[in-house]
Amino acid sequence: MFAVVKTGGKQYKVTKGEVIKVEKLDADVGSEIDIPEVLMVISGDDVKVGNPTVDNAAVKAKVIEQGKDKKVIVFKKKRRKGYKKKRGHRQLFTTLEIQDITI
């Protein structure tokens, strides 16, 4: 059984026991959260596709970690003009372990 869920503007294909890294969620480490936006659930030959979400479906997940990703460097330059900018960005993330998929 697996499901396609939407969180943080992105879609993830998840199965029970899987660990995924998503955009930062406002939850404490060790707490359990529900992801209500389930777009599709497949269990064997039974396929349920939502319009836009599947009714009464939810994915339970446990928050394992809150953190920052590696730094991404953005460097802009125009030759012979004396223009250059260097910027860095570290994206915040939440690591989730999928506990259960309910239909």
C-alpha positions in Angstrom: 0.0 0.0 0.0 1.2 3.5 -0.8 -0.2 7.0 -1.1 0.6 10.2 -2.8 0.5 13.2 -0.3 0.9 16.9 -0.7 2.8 19.0 1.8 4.8 22.2 1.4 3.7 22.6 -2.2 5.3 19.3 -3.2 4.0 15.8 -3.7 5.5 12.7 -2.2 4.9 9.0 -2.8 5.0 7.4 0.6 4.7 3.9 2.1 4.4 2.7 5.7 7.8 2.8 7.5 9.4 5.2 4.9 11.5 8.2 6.0 11.0 11.4 4.0 12.4 14.9 4.1 9.8 17.7 3.6 9.6 21.4 3.8 9.6 22.7 7.4 6.4 21.8 9.4 5.5 23.5 12.7 5.8 20.4 15.0 8.0 19.3 17.8 10.5 16.4 17.4 8.9 13.2 18.6 5.3 14.3 18.0 2.9 12.6 15.6 1.2 14.6 12.9 -1.6 13.9 10.3 -1.1 14.8 6.7 -4.7 15.3 5.5 -4.0 16.1 1.8 -3.9 12.6 0.4 -4.2 12.8 -3.4 -4.1 9.1 -4.2 -4.1 5.7 -2.4 -3.2 2.4 -4.0 -3.7 -0.9 -2.1 -3.2 -3.9 -4.3 -5.7 -3.7 -7.1 -7.8 -1.0 -5.3 -6.9 2.5 -6.6 -8.5 5.6 -5.2 -7.8 8.9 -6.8 -9.0 12.1 -5.2 -10.8 15.0 -6.7 -8.6 16.8 -5.5 -8.1 14.7 -2.3 -9.4 11.3 -1.2 -12.2 11.6 1.3 -11.5 10.2 4.8 -7.9 9.4 4.0 -5.0 10.5 6.2 -1.4 9.7 6.6 0.1 9.6 10.1 3.7 10.5 10.5 6.2 10.9 13.4 8.6 13.9 13.4 12.2 12.6 13.6 14.2 15.8 13.0 14.0 19.5 12.3 17.0 21.0 10.6 18.7 22.9 7.8 19.9 21.6 4.5 23.3 22.2 2.9 24.1 25.7 1.8 23.3 26.6 -1.8 25.5 29.4 -3.2 24.0 31.8 -5.7 26.7 33.9 -7.6 25.7 36.6 -10.1 28.3 38.4 -12.2 28.4 40.7 -15.2 31.7 40.8 -16.9 33.7 44.0 -17.2 31.0 46.0 -15.2 32.3 45.5 -11.7 29.0 43.8 -10.7 29.1 40.6 -8.6 26.8 39.3 -5.8 27.3 36.2 -3.7 24.4 34.9 -1.7 23.8 31.7 0.3 20.7 30.0 1.3 20.0 27.1 3.7 16.5 25.6 3.4 14.7 24.5 6.6 13.4 20.9 6.6 11.5 18.3 8.7 12.2 14.6 8.5 9.2 12.4 8.9 8.7 8.7 9.4 5.4 7.4 7.9 3.5 5.4 10.6 0.2 4.5 9.0 -1.9 5.1 5.9 -5.7 5.1 6.6 -8.5 5.1 4.0 
